[in-house]
Amino acid sequence: MKEVSLRRAFPAGLAHASREVGRLRPSAVLVPMEPEKGIWLTRRSRRMTTHAGQVALPGGKIEVFDASPEAAALREAREEIGLDPAQAEIIGRLDDHVTGSGFHIAPVVALVAEDVRLTPEAGEVEELFTLPFSVLLNPDYPLPRKAIWRGGERTFWLWPHEDHVIWGATAAILRMVALRLRGEM
């Protein structure tokens, strides 16, 4: 997708739904969109204490010193994938997402420079890759799936990728992006 189309999907002043954090762990993720390419994702290190080996958007805990979810998302992206904040232009926020594992996530959408140079932090990220816009624009995806978790049936989204399983909070956030890009939200 061209930059102009990405900007059209996330117009200035776009409203987003914020939820009360309550007892959940406040966090923020960056949705780094590179025009003509796709959305940058990580595969977390298998040595991580939470969500080891899973596909994720760069992000993490909102610290007390972070001025906003946007600041936290940019800080985490710098730490995890070496994204220079000067190469990321925040263009919006998506509705907050709450996970079954106790996280309250603020998804922050940003345009990154074409051919952006990223360097994964080896202790946290094993791999960087993109999910192409062609997949996000395909109305057949994501696929709904069901599983038993903590004694109950849960429904979740699954995005196709030849090398990775993209599910959970990351898949749900990508679904929100896809719906905006398709003009369905």
Secondary structure, DSSP 8 states (H G I E B T S, - for coil): --HHHHHHHS-TT--------TTSEEEEEEEEEETTTEEEEEEE-TT-SSSTT-EE-SEEE--TT-SSHHHHHHHHHHHHH---GGGEEEEEE---EE-TTSEEEEEEEEEE-TT------TTTEEEEEEEEHHHHH-TT-SEEEEEEETTEEEEEEEE--SS--EEHHHHHHHHHHHHHHTT--
